[in-house]
């Protein structure tokens, strides 16, 4: 299988040069330390080739739009990762995103094991996130992207400082084994009613919540 390009990809901030690459923070202000979204135009070996930002803003906007279309057309599904409740009243409480099972295995192998099936980008597919909200019965979701090929979502509860603890533990553990495939082990992205609205983060031993969501203007410095 040949991957379709251009496409949006979610990467660790450290793997994106904001002054050079056509990219923006997933959520938050310009130059945020949060994961970034970038436009990939190809793959060389196991690395995405990122489109450079140009002086032609209209052309850049067109490329971003085409990359978004590619992502929204990809294969996706949700796998129930955890149930809660009692006996017959158990319901899904955590889901794992599943991407395209036909990606080239050797090329898409990730550090620490596993395959980058492009599941991380379900976070950028409105239909996929709406389906996850329906399955979980919640219009607020906590989402983690600890490494390439991983996206896990659970019911969210903004304002409760302990609500995201399980997701933080999962993100930290997966990211710590992800090597160069890691994205973020210290943030839980918040999705509410159709859009990404902020993060529940960890900075050393302290936590913080930022409700600065997606901002298309941050594609440009």
Phi, psi and omega in degrees: 000137175260129178290145179273135178226156359287157179211153174279141177227145177260124185226161172297146179305325183293342181264006181233135173256102189300326181286345182246314188274148175286100190203168174206160172296143176303314171218158176101183185279170177304139180067020175300153177278357180294164175308153181245154171255132179227162176265118177260137181249351181185179170235139172240111187065240179252015184244141174284140173268120186265138179290138176281149172287136182245179177277354180261092186296322180298319178293320177297317179298320179295321179293320177298316181298318179294320179295323178293321177298318180299315181295316183293341179270355185284163178287139177205158173199172178239137176249130179289120182260337183203143178243153174224160183115196186227125175050241186287350182261010179292140179226156177301135177239345176212138180236150171247132177288140178237128182262219184276117181286353184259013177297152178296114191298312183298318182289328188258011176297140183248155176299142180081005180099158178097173183234139173278094180269016179070019179294332182304326185282359173301335178299338183257007182251106183306317181297321181293317181290325176296320177297319178298318179298320178295316181295325182269349179066039182211135176270003172237126182236145167261133185230138175235143177232070187291329179203168178301137180088001181237135166210122177235140181228148177219170173299139181250160178211092181289136180104341176265111186293347182255354189295329185264008186300316181297322179291322176296319180298318180294315182298314182298315182295315181293315182296325182294339180257004188270350179054227182289349178274353182294148175245295182206122177253004186235010177226142170248119182278138181259128176243131180222121171047048171104358179207161176278127189242355180161195180220150165255112189244166175234131178232092186070238181265357182250159179242165178206158174233129175241129178254036172265109188270207179295141179216106182298337180292343182281002169296339184237137181299000000 
